C-alpha cells in the first residue's frame, strides 16, 4: 500500500489542524494523480521528542517494487516528486521558514528534493 509519512522536528509551529490539513492535502494529491481510491493511501504524523529550532516536514511515499515496471515508475516518481515539491513550496499551509523534504521512493531507490520555504 502507498504510504505517506510526515515528520516534524519540533512539536510547535504547526497546529493539529494544520498538520491534519497538510496530510489530507498530500493524500488527496496522491490519490488524484494515480487514480487510486482514497482508502489505498495512508498517512501519519510523527513528532520526535527533541525540540529543535526549525520545523522539518518529510513526505515519504513507498510502493512495492512488483507494482511498477522500473522505467515507468521512475518517470512517474520524478514527475510526482517535482509536482508535490512545486505545490508545497507555494501553499499557505506550510509556514514561512519551514524546511520541507519530499521523498518518493520505491524499495530499490530514493529520490530526494528539499527546499526552504521563503
Secondary structure as UniProt FT lines:
FT   STRAND          2..8
FT   HELIX           16..34
FT   HELIX           38..40
FT   STRAND          41..47
FT   STRAND          56..63
FT   HELIX           65..67
FT   HELIX           70..90
FT   TURN            92..93
FT   TURN            96..97
FT   STRAND          99..106
FT   TURN            107..108
FT   STRAND          109..116
//
